């Protein structure tokens, strides 16, 4: 007999027959649910426990993919902003070169043996900063990478509040004795391949810099501003370790 025929009339409390039939019908529905024919008798198309668990698992898997995609998208946006910073610094440094008869600013003004600083380094007030309309680069300007962590400042005091380092081979007080302290743009072999600025944990960088000076904060890569004004990305294994390589372009071995 069908469910429609088995189903009793609604109980109105006028007699006890309908009450008994209601109890028998509810018992029958309960037993059918246990037998696996239905989870709930009154709800057609109800989901089983296994189906619910499968759906939850699918939702969790899709959520993990979504979160990973969002994280990559955020890092990509930060990397684009970092490249924009380096492009501004590169343009500012080239502007400095043009207004100083082709001479680069010093990457590092510190001299060996505790001698006084020489000249004006690139990170100094009114140096490269003045060419991007700022007095200082380390005050929420293009000198700070959005992927950089402020906690590094306590570990690397040579950062000067900056996220980038300049290629020391383009000018450094360390090389004054060998007449390489100041470098002219025209002496570069290939400006399009020579590093000008790069992601770093210190304000100046060179192939022989200590390991803690390097940082590859953009998904195992670093952004670079080249001496011709364009920017790019480089991975750790691609960074030349010879200072005479065109990437650093040191004049003498």
Secondary structure, 3 states (H helix, E strand, C coil): CCHHHHCCCCCCCCCCHHHHHHHHHHHHHHHHHHCCCCCCCCCCCCCCHHHHHHHHHHHHHHHHHHHHHHHHHHHHHHHHHHHHHHHHHHHHHHHHHHHCCCECCECECCCHHHCCCCCCECCCCCCHHHHHCCCCCCCCCCCCCCCCCCCHHHHCHHHCCCCEEEEHHHEEHHHHHHCCCECEHHHCCCHHHCEEEEEECCCEECCCCCHHHECCCCCCEEEEEECCCCEEEEEHHHCCCCCCCCCCCCCCC
